[in-house]
Amino acid sequence: MSELIQVLTQDGSYSLRSILFQENFHSLKGALEETKIKFTNPSGLNRFKNKSINVLDICFGLGYNSASLFSDLIKQNSLLNWYALEIDKKPLEYSLNNNSFLELWHPKVSKIFDFLYQKNQFEDQFFKCKILWGEAREQINNIPPEIKFDLIYLDGFSPQKCPQVWTVEFLSKVTKTLNPKGYLITYSSSAAVRMTLRNLGLELFSIKSNFNSQNKWSQGTVAIANFSKNKFQNNLYFDKLSLMEEEHLLTKASIPYRDPDLNSKAEDIIKERLKEQFLSNMSSTKKWREKWK
Ligand SMILES: C[S@@+](CC[C@H](N)C(=O)[O-])C[C@H]1O[C@@H](n2cnc3c(N)ncnc32)[C@H](O)[C@@H]1O
């Protein structure tokens, strides 16, 4: 479907660039680092040591987020029920042919990935995994409705490039599959995405940078339906939104992406949002940017 170019990122891990979407799969700073900081660390996987966990990976791509998840869950004997949504098989094919990717993980990961590629599923006494190939907006309907996810990873291309997976209507479907105590995790700190998740009833948190990083910007968002506030104080990886981030949500940038029948083209979703922003009385994002430099 797509044309993909190999990219070596600064932490030595490989990623891809999509010509179709005109965007890289990962930050140039490091694909592996991004997975750890933005997805694995905030997941709090030790909560599921020797227990069962349901996970949905939306936009599986090369599989960094799930490979990291699988490796950690294997080491702590968790029982996993996993689903993934992805439109293109080529990134997985690339991962299976790239030893420096496979060597990053527990050896069982390459066996699981091989099964996902050949048979779309994998099952043993610990893991039950199924990948649904195709448009995420359609394939999400093929997840059995009784399954509620403890973790949802949302790793689509940016809202400006791939708005289809960030709309009110799609995120409403996604959040219906979230267990009340489950975490929806994304690298995106877009005001539109955050406001959509808040309006869907989720509590928002901002993913922190790692300690050594000079970059103090948010690394993404964790959204939780039913969060126990007393556990929050000890959380190393995410925090309440700062005043700056809250004020961002009061600007026109927070106007959501909409896809009423879940079949709009990307350019139409963007165009309709621009119209809505133009007509809105909300404060300008430019002023917010100037205030917070
Ligand atoms: C940023 S990359 C994902 C990176 C990935 N999580 C990884 O670890 O490599 C975005 C992925 O979304 C997929 N994608 C784009 N539009 C999609 C759609 N409408 N439905 C499902 N997958 C989609 C692309 O094929 C691509 O693999």
Ligand as a Chemical Component Dictionary entry (heavy atoms), coordinates in Angstrom:
data_LIG
# 
_chem_comp.id                   LIG 
_chem_comp.type                 NON-POLYMER 
_chem_comp.pdbx_formal_charge   0 
_chem_comp.three_letter_code    LIG 
# 
loop_
_chem_comp_atom.comp_id 
_chem_comp_atom.atom_id 
_chem_comp_atom.alt_atom_id 
_chem_comp_atom.type_symbol 
_chem_comp_atom.charge 
_chem_comp_atom.model_Cartn_x 
_chem_comp_atom.model_Cartn_y 
_chem_comp_atom.model_Cartn_z 
_chem_comp_atom.pdbx_ordinal 
LIG C1  C1  C 0  3.305  6.257 13.496 1  
LIG S1  S1  S 1  3.109  4.721 12.715 2  
LIG C2  C2  C 0  2.962  3.596 14.042 3  
LIG C3  C3  C 0  4.231  3.313 14.774 4  
LIG C4  C4  C 0  4.131  2.015 15.500 5  
LIG N1  N1  N 0  3.333  2.044 16.671 6  
LIG C5  C5  C 0  5.472  1.376 15.694 7  
LIG O1  O1  O 0  5.801  0.970 16.799 8  
LIG O2  O2  O -1 6.183  1.254 14.706 9  
LIG C6  C6  C 0  1.429  4.798 12.185 10 
LIG C7  C7  C 0  0.863  3.501 11.634 11 
LIG O3  O3  O 0  -0.530 3.711 11.410 12 
LIG C8  C8  C 0  -0.919 2.962 10.283 13 
LIG N2  N2  N 0  -2.189 3.548 9.797  14 
LIG C9  C9  C 0  -2.359 4.730 9.153  15 
LIG N3  N3  N 0  -3.665 4.959 8.925  16 
LIG C10 C10 C 0  -4.350 3.903 9.435  17 
LIG C11 C11 C 0  -5.715 3.570 9.514  18 
LIG N4  N4  N 0  -6.651 4.375 9.016  19 
LIG N5  N5  N 0  -6.066 2.405 10.102 20 
LIG C12 C12 C 0  -5.111 1.583 10.618 21 
LIG N6  N6  N 0  -3.786 1.853 10.581 22 
LIG C13 C13 C 0  -3.416 2.998 10.007 23 
LIG C14 C14 C 0  0.245  3.100 9.333  24 
LIG O4  O4  O 0  0.263  2.056 8.382  25 
LIG C15 C15 C 0  1.438  3.049 10.307 26 
LIG O5  O5  O 0  1.924  1.746 10.425 27 
# 
loop_
_chem_comp_bond.comp_id 
_chem_comp_bond.atom_id_1 
_chem_comp_bond.atom_id_2 
_chem_comp_bond.value_order 
_chem_comp_bond.pdbx_ordinal 
LIG C1  S1  SING 1  
LIG S1  C2  SING 2  
LIG S1  C6  SING 3  
LIG C2  C3  SING 4  
LIG C3  C4  SING 5  
LIG C4  N1  SING 6  
LIG C4  C5  SING 7  
LIG C5  O1  DOUB 8  
LIG C5  O2  SING 9  
LIG C6  C7  SING 10 
LIG C7  O3  SING 11 
LIG C7  C15 SING 12 
LIG O3  C8  SING 13 
LIG C8  N2  SING 14 
LIG C8  C14 SING 15 
LIG N2  C9  SING 16 
LIG N2  C13 SING 17 
LIG C9  N3  DOUB 18 
LIG N3  C10 SING 19 
LIG C10 C11 SING 20 
LIG C10 C13 DOUB 21 
LIG C11 N4  SING 22 
LIG C11 N5  DOUB 23 
LIG N5  C12 SING 24 
LIG C12 N6  DOUB 25 
LIG N6  C13 SING 26 
LIG C14 O4  SING 27 
LIG C14 C15 SING 28 
LIG C15 O5  SING 29 
# 
